[in-house]
């Protein structure tokens, strides 16, 4: 998780980046074998709009 500027415990906005590389399948019995790469990007915007107020 890469925190954005001015982050703290109560405000955790960030950018998440993930990479997965793998191989699936088999060549036995004339089946196929695949190589794959998955790239995942996620954003988390924890701003004042999404915080629950503690006092009325």
ROKE-749004 format. One record per residue: residue number from 1; x, y, z of N, C-alpha, C in turn. Coordinates in pm, whole numbers, plus 50000, padded with zeros to 5 digits. Each point is the difference from the previous one (the first is absolute). Layout:
SITE / NUM / X / Y / Z / X / Y / Z / X / Y / Z
...
***
This chain:
SITE / 1 / 50085 / 49883 / 50000 / 49915 / 50117 / 50000 / 50090 / 50123 / 50000
SITE / 2 / 49976 / 50091 / 49908 / 50075 / 50123 / 49991 / 49914 / 50114 / 50053
SITE / 3 / 50031 / 50057 / 50115 / 49915 / 50106 / 50055 / 50016 / 50130 / 49922
SITE / 4 / 49890 / 50074 / 49988 / 50006 / 50131 / 49939 / 50050 / 50102 / 50101
SITE / 5 / 50024 / 50121 / 49954 / 50049 / 50109 / 50084 / 49903 / 50027 / 50116
SITE / 6 / 50055 / 50035 / 50116 / 49925 / 50034 / 50121 / 49916 / 49884 / 50053
SITE / 7 / 50047 / 49877 / 49987 / 49922 / 49889 / 50053 / 50033 / 49980 / 50148
SITE / 8 / 49905 / 49943 / 50071 / 50018 / 49969 / 50141 / 49914 / 49878 / 50032
SITE / 9 / 49988 / 49967 / 50127 / 49920 / 49884 / 50039 / 49853 / 50022 / 49964
SITE / 10 / 49949 / 50122 / 50019 / 49858 / 50026 / 49974 / 49971 / 50024 / 49853
SITE / 11 / 50104 / 50028 / 49921 / 49979 / 50024 / 49858 / 50099 / 49913 / 49923
SITE / 12 / 49950 / 49892 / 49944 / 50087 / 49903 / 49933 / 49963 / 49989 / 49852
SITE / 13 / 50020 / 50106 / 49924 / 49981 / 49993 / 49855 / 50126 / 49936 / 49941
SITE / 14 / 49981 / 49922 / 49897 / 50118 / 49935 / 49944 / 49976 / 49939 / 49864
SITE / 15 / 50107 / 49949 / 49947 / 50001 / 49934 / 49870 / 50059 / 49861 / 50021
SITE / 16 / 49929 / 49898 / 49953 / 50047 / 49863 / 50014 / 50032 / 49944 / 49862
SITE / 17 / 50117 / 49940 / 49987 / 50044 / 49944 / 49873 / 50041 / 49854 / 50024
SITE / 18 / 49948 / 49910 / 49916 / 50033 / 49859 / 50014 / 50034 / 49938 / 49866
SITE / 19 / 50091 / 49905 / 50001 / 50041 / 49930 / 49878 / 50005 / 49851 / 50030
SITE / 20 / 49938 / 49921 / 49913 / 49999 / 49855 / 50015 / 50047 / 49938 / 49868
SITE / 21 / 50097 / 49912 / 50008 / 50053 / 49932 / 49883 / 49990 / 49850 / 50028
SITE / 22 / 49949 / 49925 / 49902 / 49986 / 49857 / 50023 / 49983 / 49919 / 49874
SITE / 23 / 49981 / 49872 / 50023 / 49982 / 49904 / 49891 / 49890 / 49904 / 50043
SITE / 24 / 49908 / 49970 / 49908 / 49894 / 49905 / 50031 / 49979 / 49904 / 49883
SITE / 25 / 49947 / 49886 / 50032 / 49975 / 49901 / 49896 / 50110 / 49896 / 49993
SITE / 26 / 49984 / 49908 / 49907 / 50096 / 49893 / 49981 / 50004 / 49962 / 49852
SITE / 27 / 50109 / 49944 / 49958 / 50013 / 49955 / 49862 / 49967 / 49852 / 49984
SITE / 28 / 49969 / 49932 / 50110 / 49963 / 49858 / 49996 / 49865 / 49983 / 49929
SITE / 29 / 49983 / 49892 / 49928 / 49874 / 49966 / 49932 / 49956 / 50109 / 49902
SITE / 30 / 50094 / 50066 / 49933 / 49970 / 50105 / 49901 / 49922 / 50118 / 50057
SITE / 31 / 50022 / 50033 / 50125 / 49936 / 50117 / 50061 / 50091 / 50121 / 49981
SITE / 32 / 49954 / 50118 / 50044 / 50078 / 50122 / 49979 / 50066 / 50046 / 50130
SITE / 33 / 50106 / 50076 / 49983 / 50076 / 50058 / 50110 / 50004 / 50151 / 49977
SITE / 34 / 49963 / 50079 / 50100 / 49993 / 50145 / 49986 / 50094 / 50069 / 50098
SITE / 35 / 50067 / 50102 / 49954 / 50074 / 50092 / 50087 / 49915 / 50126 / 50012
SITE / 36 / 49993 / 50058 / 50120 / 49916 / 50118 / 50018 / 50067 / 50102 / 50090
SITE / 37 / 49958 / 50125 / 49982 / 50043 / 50113 / 50083 / 49875 / 50080 / 50037
SITE / 38 / 49976 / 50022 / 50127 / 49888 / 50082 / 50048 / 50056 / 50124 / 50068
SITE / 39 / 49953 / 50115 / 49958 / 50037 / 50127 / 50063 / 49875 / 50057 / 50064
SITE / 40 / 50009 / 50035 / 50128 / 49886 / 50054 / 50073 / 50037 / 50134 / 50060
SITE / 41 / 49910 / 50095 / 49983 / 50019 / 50135 / 50053 / 49875 / 50037 / 50078
SITE / 42 / 50016 / 50048 / 50122 / 49888 / 50040 / 50084 / 50024 / 50136 / 50062
SITE / 43 / 49893 / 50076 / 50014 / 50006 / 50131 / 50064 / 49914 / 49999 / 50124
SITE / 44 / 50047 / 50064 / 50105 / 49925 / 50011 / 50124 / 49996 / 50148 / 50039
SITE / 45 / 49882 / 50058 / 49995 / 49984 / 50141 / 50035 / 49923 / 50009 / 50131
SITE / 46 / 50071 / 50010 / 50110 / 49938 / 50011 / 50132 / 50004 / 50148 / 50039
SITE / 47 / 49900 / 50072 / 49959 / 49996 / 50143 / 50025 / 49894 / 50031 / 50105
SITE / 48 / 49981 / 50124 / 50032 / 49902 / 50041 / 50101 / 49858 / 49958 / 49965
SITE / 49 / 49969 / 49986 / 49873 / 49866 / 49962 / 49958 / 49962 / 49862 / 50052
SITE / 50 / 50098 / 49913 / 50017 / 49971 / 49861 / 50032 / 50023 / 49966 / 50148
SITE / 51 / 50030 / 50097 / 50082 / 50021 / 49976 / 50142 / 49871 / 50018 / 50077
SITE / 52 / 49976 / 49913 / 50096 / 49882 / 50011 / 50085 / 50030 / 50101 / 50111
SITE / 53 / 49905 / 50091 / 50027 / 50020 / 50102 / 50103 / 49987 / 49935 / 50137
SITE / 54 / 50085 / 50040 / 50092 / 49996 / 49945 / 50135 / 49906 / 50075 / 50091
SITE / 55 / 49974 / 50127 / 49972 / 49916 / 50083 / 50085 / 49890 / 50064 / 49917
SITE / 56 / 49885 / 50025 / 50062 / 49889 / 50069 / 49932 / 50013 / 50149 / 50014
***
